[in-house]
Amino acid sequence: MSRLIRMDHTGHSTVAEWTADDPQAVEAAVEAFRRELDRGYLAMVSTGPGHAEQVRELPIDAPTVILRLPISGG
């Protein structure tokens, strides 16, 4: 089972869970993913130990997709 996780003030919240063979769950996850991006969150997936990349479309085969807000500063 894949998970879409939002990092927030509680630590993290599971936004969606899906399996690639469940089209309804995939569609619900894609919609949740888009809503979070519209709210300003960035989506990241692991590309190996200590490495991640930003994604703009939900990778259905990824085990975990992490949503986080951009780091502010200046």
C-alpha positions as CSV (number, residue, x, y, z in Angstrom):
1,M,0.0,0.0,0.0
2,S,1.3,3.5,-1.0
3,R,0.8,6.5,1.3
4,L,0.6,10.3,0.8
5,I,1.8,11.9,4.0
6,R,1.7,15.6,4.9
7,M,4.3,16.9,7.3
8,D,2.5,19.3,9.6
9,H,2.4,20.6,13.2
10,T,1.4,17.1,14.5
11,G,4.5,15.6,12.9
12,H,2.7,14.0,10.0
13,S,-0.8,13.1,8.7
14,T,-1.8,10.5,6.3
15,V,-3.7,12.2,3.5
16,A,-4.3,9.2,1.2
17,E,-3.5,5.5,0.8
18,W,-3.9,3.5,-2.4
19,T,-2.8,0.4,-4.3
20,A,-2.2,0.6,-8.0
21,D,-4.9,-2.0,-8.7
22,D,-7.6,0.0,-7.0
23,P,-8.7,2.8,-9.5
24,Q,-11.0,4.5,-7.1
25,A,-8.3,4.8,-4.4
26,V,-5.8,6.0,-7.0
27,E,-8.2,8.7,-8.2
28,A,-8.9,9.8,-4.6
29,A,-5.1,10.0,-4.0
30,V,-4.5,12.0,-7.1
31,E,-7.3,14.5,-6.1
32,A,-5.9,14.8,-2.6
33,F,-2.4,15.3,-4.0
34,R,-3.6,18.1,-6.3
35,R,-5.4,19.8,-3.4
36,E,-2.3,19.8,-1.3
37,L,-0.2,21.2,-4.1
38,D,-2.8,23.9,-4.6
39,R,-2.4,24.8,-0.9
40,G,1.3,25.4,-1.4
41,Y,2.8,22.1,-0.4
42,L,5.7,20.5,-2.2
43,A,5.7,16.7,-2.9
44,M,8.9,14.7,-2.5
45,V,9.8,11.0,-3.2
46,S,12.9,9.1,-2.1
47,T,15.4,8.3,-4.9
48,G,17.7,6.4,-2.6
49,P,19.3,6.7,0.9
50,G,19.6,10.4,1.7
51,H,18.2,11.6,-1.6
52,A,14.8,12.8,-2.7
53,E,13.3,14.6,-5.7
54,Q,10.3,16.9,-6.0
55,V,7.4,15.6,-8.1
56,R,4.4,17.5,-9.6
57,E,2.4,14.4,-10.4
58,L,1.5,11.6,-8.0
59,P,3.8,8.6,-8.7
60,I,1.4,5.8,-8.3
61,D,4.1,3.2,-7.8
62,A,6.0,5.1,-5.0
63,P,5.6,3.6,-1.6
64,T,5.6,7.0,0.1
65,V,5.0,10.5,-1.1
66,I,5.8,13.2,1.4
67,L,4.2,16.7,1.3
68,R,5.9,19.6,3.0
69,L,5.7,23.4,2.9
70,P,8.6,25.3,1.4
71,I,11.3,26.4,3.8
72,S,11.1,30.2,4.3
73,G,14.0,32.4,5.1
74,G,16.1,35.0,3.6
